[in-house]
Amino acid sequence: MKFFMSIAVCSFLDLTCMPMVQYPNFYNSWNDCMQAAYKESIILMSELDQDMVERNRLATKFTCTQAHGA
């Protein structure tokens, strides 16, 4: 089975999210995909303006979805 990862940045202040971004990499297992999503979330959060993160209570939301036909 192959999985692909999608991540969105969300505001937990007003409960809205940016559109999910699907990453081009495929992962061989759910576990590999989840670990990559956590790592990518850390990178995304560190690149955001920290005042904006605090002000809007930003966090990531992610999922791994089984790829059909991959």
ABEGO torsion letter per residue (X at the ends): XBBBBBBBBBBAAAGBBBBBBBBABBBABAAAAAAAAAAAAAAAAAABBAAAAAAAGBBBBBBBBBBBGX
